[in-house]
Amino acid sequence: MKKICSVIASLLIAGSTLFAASNKNAGSLVVYGSCEEEYVSAVCAKFEKLTGIKTSYQRLSTGEVLTKIAEENGKPSADVWFGGTTDPYNEAAAKGLLLPYDAKNAKHIIAPQFKDANNNWFGIYRGILGFFWNTEEMKRIGIQPPKDWDDLTKEQYKGLVSFANPNTAGTGKLIVNTMVQMKGHDKAMDYFKALDKNIVQYTKSGSGPSKLVPTGEIVIGIGFLHDVVYQIVDNGYDNLGMTAPASGTSYEIGATAIFKGAKNVENAKKFIEFALSPDCVNLAQENGSYQFLVIDNAKPVKAAVKAGLDKIKTINYDFEDAKYHTSQYVQDFFKVIASDDRVKTK
C-alpha cells in the first residue's frame, strides 16, 4: 500500500512539475489596455490563468498608444492593444502599424461594421456617445440640462462643459469626427470654436468627465453613457442625469488588435481569440464596464439595458472617412480653438 501511495505521489509531483514547466514554456505577452483599468486587469489575469502565458499590461489612452507605437516604428514594446475606440486603431492601420490576423472567433461578431475589413482590428464592445450632468449643480445654478449638440454653445453653459482632449483620447477624436459627419467640416469647426468658449477643461482620458461630474468639479460632460452607468451602479452616485443628443449621436467600437512587429505573435493571436470569446467579454460587466457586446455568444449587459441605452438610435458613422481623415480633422480642431489661450487641458 505504501508503495502504491509512493507511486501516486510521484505521479502527482511529476504532473505538477509538468504543468509548471508548461506554464514556464508558454512565454509572455504585453498588452496596452485602453479601456478602464479594472476591466483590462481582469482580462489579462483571466488570459494568463487559462493559457499559462505570463501577461502584463499598461493602461494608456488610445491617443497615447497611437503616439507611442508610431514613435516605436515597427518595434513595439507591447504585443496587443485591447479596448478603446476604433478611430485611433484605424489611424494605426492606415499607417501600417497593425498586423492583420484572420481570427477564427470573428465568426461570432454580429455585424460587418464591428471589424476591420482587412482584419487589422476586431470589435469587442459598442458604446454610445452622449451628455451627462450633475443634477445638484444644475439645480443650484438654476439652469436646464442640454438636449442637443447646439445647446452646449449657449451662454448659460459657459465654463461648465468638458470633454476629452482629441490628442490623447479616442473619445475626443470620435466627438470631432461625429460633428464633421453630422454638420460638414466647416460648420463643425465653427461649432467647436463656439463650444470652446464654454469648455472648462479638455480631460486626458475619455472617461475623465464622467469621474469629475458626480463630484461637481465639472457640471456637464460629453462622453460615453456607459461610463455614467458605472458611476451610478458601482459608485452609488444618484446625482447624475444623462441623455443622447436629440439630433443624433454616434458610437464607439471598442477594439483589439495585434501590433505589427510584436515580439510574441503566436501568443498575441491566442489573445485575440480569447478577446472574441465569452470568457473575455463577459468580464466587462463584472468589472464596471457596461458597453454593449458585439459577439453573438456573450451575456446581455443588464445595466445598460436598464438605463435605456439600447433604445438610442445612432448615425451611420463613416469609419472609412475617420480612418483617413481623423488626423487632419484633429489638427483643424486645434487651429480653431487656438485663439483661446486659457489653460483647459488636464
Disulfide bonds with the S-S distance in Angstrom:
none
